[in-house]
Amino acid sequence: MKKIITFACLTCLPLSTFADNLANNEALNLLHEMTQSLSQKSYKGILAHGKNGNITTLKVSHTMENGEEVERVERQDKNGTAYSRKVTNYSLSKLPKFNEQMQAVYSFDLGKIKKVASRPCQLVIARPKDRMRYLQKYCVDTETSLLLDYTIIDKSHKTIEQFVFTNLEILDENTVKSGITLASAPLTSNSHSDLKVNLLESSVVPETDALWSLKETIKGFSLRKAPMMQQEQGESATDHYILSDGLSSVSIFISKKAPDSKETGTHSGALNVVTYYKNNFVITLVGAVPKSTLKSIFHNLQYKAH
């Protein structure tokens, strides 16, 4: 009897693994559709951004005009009146390219159907397999595949940052041409350099001149050197590195230590910022990952002395 039971359990394992992989792939496919919809569809709505116990309300519109994306963002006061037209660091039209490699450090699960902005949406959970990154939830519109709710949750299961539409209107081509949403000048046009919604993608340069590396590979993350940053006159050069797993990323800024340099640490919502010293350099790490992850990355950094 024991042999029969053991055999029966073993035959169940591949089926369970197959089901898990199927669920992961279905969730990833939905996230891929979401990124396409956010860049290809025209829509407008009210987006609430919550962090640190505060709510910021934004009026957002995204349209396709002459084959180009045009995104407008206006900050609003509690009465719904725009009080600042120039809003940076907000863009929903470009998100990471979700791929199967992410499954090495995240499991992707489909959750329940819920309503956001009076629209049904499918919950997708990106669950980290370690404590190096945050859990992320996406609620994807079941009709349009637009992202309606994005939530970041820490290891104590608390929501630390959230972007959620409280109102959303899908625009057809005639509405866009009529200029209903074009009352203000575009703040961005086919440009995604302001994307800092914890999902920043950056261009990189070859690592042949990289002076820093990691002693040990951090599972899922890869280190790349970013283009040299422009400096104000009199400032020392700053090297910029990107450490990313495709979904979560950390920027590392390294420059010569100034006489009055201080070690610091701060956070805003999911974003943590720390500054430390090493090899007579001041190193600042910025990322939407736990502070403990930034510390681990810092201790793992090593300088390639000539």
PyMOL commands that set and color helices and strands:
alter all, ss='L'
color gray80, all
select helices_A, chain A and resi 2-40+100-104+173-178+207-209+291-300
alter helices_A, ss='H'
color red, helices_A
select strands_A, chain A and resi 43-51+54-65+68-76+82-84+106-116+119-128+135-141+147-153+159-170+188-189+212-214+222-225+238-244+249-256+264-268+271-278+281-287+301-303
alter strands_A, ss='S'
color yellow, strands_A
deselect
rebuild
show_as cartoon
